[in-house]
Amino acid sequence: MIRVLILIFLFTCKSLCSQNFQGVVTYKTNRKIDFNADDSKMNADMQKQIQEMLKKQFQREYSLSFTNSESVYKEVQNLETPKSSGGMTIIMAGSGISDVLYKNIKEKRYANKRDMMGKLFLIKDDLEKLDWKLEDEMKKIGAYQCYKATAKRMRRIQNTLSTMKSEEEKGEPKEEEVTITAWYTPEIPISNGPGNYGGLPGLILEVNDGEENILCSKIVLNPKKEIEIKEPTKGKIIKEQEFERIMEKKIREMESHMSRRGGGDGIRIRIGG
């Protein structure tokens, strides 16, 4: 079944190469929040408040504008959520409203414009190639028949949800193996998807990495107004690993600065990107 599917996809892609196949997909994100505070100052009501703040912070909306070989992925709506309340400060290290992710499927590369505390970076690197396993399981997402695919990936972890009173015991970054589960549709024969995901015989409409779930909520195919894909050009050009090191350093500097300002009795929640 899967082999037949791939052959159909390849044949369809070949016939579409001469066409200006394009569209806009809207995705909504949700993140699993496991927050357990080992802190005598935090009662049940405070923990519940933090859970709700975090939940809303990760309910975001993104758009993927794509053509046959290029795409731009960016946030289109950021649900307003206070990041500081009652002595609590949430330090976000994720994507921002001004960030733009450009992908060139044909050239197997991407350019990601990121704003890190007011400084622009332009991350240029090769697209990640996941070793997808195509499954026979299927389900409908909206009007589209989707098929399941899974892949393994190493993920960097480091106390992403924790209360911190001081700079003690931050520890070195660690890695864990996670399973990526994606649902793609051959009915839209574009090897693309939200974020850096792609490489499947059809557009990815849903993907889950065990913590974050990204689900398609709307699709507009071949709109009357032609889609123009622009690659971001502003920002200091660096590689992905270098940007991660800079981000980690900046976050630690922020935590240290807050402690020196006398915020040691407050509660700071670090959210990893």
C-alpha positions in Angstrom: 0.0 0.0 0.0 2.7 2.5 1.0 4.9 1.6 -2.0 1.9 2.2 -4.3 1.3 5.5 -2.5 4.9 6.7 -3.1 4.7 5.8 -6.8 1.5 7.8 -7.1 3.2 10.7 -5.3 6.2 10.7 -7.5 4.1 10.5 -10.7 1.9 13.4 -9.5 4.9 15.5 -8.5 6.4 15.0 -11.9 3.2 16.2 -13.6 3.0 19.2 -11.2 6.5 20.4 -11.7 5.4 22.5 -14.7 2.5 24.0 -12.7 2.6 26.8 -10.2 1.2 24.7 -7.4 0.8 26.8 -4.2 -1.2 27.4 -1.1 -1.5 28.7 2.4 -1.9 26.4 5.4 -2.9 27.6 8.9 -1.6 25.6 11.9 -2.4 25.8 15.6 0.0 24.6 18.3 -0.5 23.2 21.7 2.2 22.1 24.2 2.0 19.5 26.9 2.8 21.1 30.2 4.2 19.1 33.1 4.9 21.5 35.8 5.7 20.3 39.3 7.1 22.8 41.7 9.1 21.5 44.7 8.7 24.8 46.5 7.0 25.4 49.8 5.9 28.9 48.7 3.8 27.5 45.9 0.4 26.4 46.9 -2.1 24.6 44.7 -3.7 27.8 43.4 -0.4 29.3 42.4 0.6 26.1 40.5 -2.7 26.1 38.7 -2.2 29.8 37.8 1.2 29.0 36.3 -0.2 26.0 34.4 -2.8 28.2 32.8 -0.3 30.9 31.9 2.0 28.4 30.2 -0.9 26.7 28.4 -2.1 29.9 26.9 1.4 31.0 26.0 1.9 28.0 23.7 -1.5 28.2 22.0 -0.3 29.9 18.9 -1.3 30.2 15.2 1.1 29.9 12.3 0.8 30.1 8.5 2.8 28.1 5.9 2.8 29.8 2.5 4.2 27.4 -0.1 4.9 26.8 -3.8 6.4 23.7 -5.4 9.8 24.2 -4.0 9.8 27.1 -1.4 7.9 28.1 1.7 7.6 30.7 4.5 6.5 29.7 7.9 5.6 32.4 10.5 3.4 33.2 13.4 0.2 35.1 12.5 -1.4 35.3 15.9 0.0 35.4 19.3 -2.7 35.0 22.0 -1.9 37.7 24.6 -0.8 36.2 27.8 0.9 38.0 30.7 4.4 36.8 31.3 4.7 38.2 34.7 2.2 38.0 37.5 2.3 37.9 41.3 6.1 37.7 41.5 6.3 35.1 38.7 8.4 35.7 35.6 8.3 33.5 32.6 11.4 33.4 30.5 10.6 32.5 26.9 13.2 31.0 24.6 11.0 30.0 21.8 10.0 31.7 18.5 8.7 35.2 18.3 6.1 37.1 16.3 8.8 38.6 14.0 10.5 35.3 13.3 10.4 34.0 9.7 11.4 30.5 8.6 12.2 30.1 4.9 12.7 26.7 3.3 13.9 25.8 -0.1 13.0 22.1 -0.7 14.7 21.9 -4.0 18.0 23.1 -2.6 17.5 21.3 0.7 18.3 24.4 2.8 16.6 26.9 5.1 17.0 30.5 6.4 15.5 31.3 9.7 15.3 34.9 10.8 15.2 35.0 14.7 15.0 38.0 17.1 17.0 37.2 20.2 16.3 39.9 22.7 16.4 42.7 20.1 19.3 41.4 18.1 18.5 39.8 14.7 20.1 36.5 13.6 19.8 34.8 10.3 20.3 31.0 10.7 21.3 29.4 7.5 21.7 25.6 7.4 20.8 22.4 5.6 17.3 21.0 6.1 17.2 18.1 8.6 16.6 14.7 6.9 14.5 12.5 9.2 14.5 8.8 8.6 10.7 8.5 8.2 8.9 5.2 8.6 5.7 5.1 6.6 2.9 3.4 8.4 -0.4 1.9 7.0 -2.5 3.7 9.6 -4.7 6.5 8.3 -7.2 9.1 9.4 -9.1 12.1 8.1 -8.0 15.6 8.9 -10.7 17.9 7.6 -11.5 16.8 4.1 -8.1 15.2 3.5 -7.1 11.5 3.9 -3.9 11.4 5.9 -1.3 8.7 6.5 0.9 8.2 9.5 4.7 8.4 9.5 7.1 8.2 12.4 10.8 9.1 13.0 13.3 9.1 15.8 15.2 12.3 16.8 17.6 13.3 19.5 16.3 16.3 21.5 18.4 18.6 23.7 16.8 19.0 27.1 17.8 21.1 30.2 15.3 21.8 33.0 12.8 23.5 30.6 10.1 23.9 33.3 11.5 24.6 36.7 11.4 27.1 39.6 14.7 28.7 40.2 15.8 30.7 43.2 19.5 30.9 42.4 22.1 30.0 39.8 22.8 26.6 41.5 22.6 23.2 39.8 21.7 24.3 36.3 23.6 21.3 34.9 24.9 20.6 31.5 22.5 20.2 28.5 21.4 16.6 27.9 19.8 14.7 25.1 17.0 12.3 24.9 15.5 10.2 22.0 12.0 11.2 21.0 9.5 9.8 18.5 8.1 12.2 15.9 4.6 11.3 14.7 3.4 13.0 11.5 0.2 12.8 9.5 0.6 13.7 5.8 -1.7 13.8 2.8 -0.7 12.7 -0.7 -3.7 14.7 -1.9 -1.4 17.7 -1.6 1.8 16.4 -3.2 4.2 18.9 -1.6 7.0 17.5 0.5 6.7 20.2 3.2 5.1 20.9 6.6 5.1 23.2 9.6 8.4 24.3 11.1 11.4 22.4 9.8 9.3 19.3 9.1 9.0 17.8 5.7 10.4 15.0 3.5 7.2 12.9 3.3 5.1 12.0 0.2 2.6 14.7 0.8 2.0 17.9 2.9 2.2 17.3 6.7 -1.1 18.4 8.3 -0.3 17.3 11.9 2.9 16.5 13.8 3.6 15.6 17.4 7.0 15.3 19.1 5.7 14.2 22.5 5.6 17.7 23.9 4.2 19.9 21.2 1.3 19.2 18.8 0.9 21.1 15.6 -2.4 20.7 13.8 -3.7 22.1 10.5 -6.9 24.2 10.9 -7.3 25.7 7.4 -6.0 25.1 3.9 -6.3 27.4 0.9 -5.0 25.9 -2.3 -4.1 27.8 -5.5 -5.5 31.2 -4.4 -6.4 33.7 -7.0 -3.6 36.1 -5.9 -0.3 34.5 -6.6 1.8 33.7 -3.6 5.2 35.4 -3.4 7.8 33.7 -1.3 10.6 36.0 0.0 13.7 34.6 1.7 14.7 36.7 4.7 18.0 38.6 4.3 18.4 40.6 7.5 20.4 39.5 10.6 23.8 38.1 11.5 24.4 34.9 9.5 25.2 31.9 11.7 24.6 28.1 11.8 22.0 26.5 14.0 24.3 25.1 16.6 26.0 28.5 17.1 22.6 30.1 17.6 21.6 27.6 20.2 24.8 28.3 22.1 24.2 32.0 22.0 20.6 31.6 23.1 21.6 29.4 26.1 24.2 32.0 27.1 21.7 34.9 26.9 19.1 33.1 29.0 21.7 32.3 31.7 22.8 36.0 31.7 19.2 37.1 32.1 18.6 34.7 35.0 21.8 35.9 36.6 20.9 39.5 36.2 17.4 38.9 37.7 19.0 37.3 40.7 21.5 40.1 41.3 18.5 42.6 41.2 17.2 40.9 44.3 14.7 38.6 42.6 15.9 35.5 44.4 12.7 35.2 46.4 10.6 35.3 43.3 9.7 32.4 41.0 11.2 32.3 37.5 10.1 29.7 35.0 12.4 28.9 32.2 10.9 27.8 28.9 13.3 26.2 26.5 13.0 26.7 22.8 
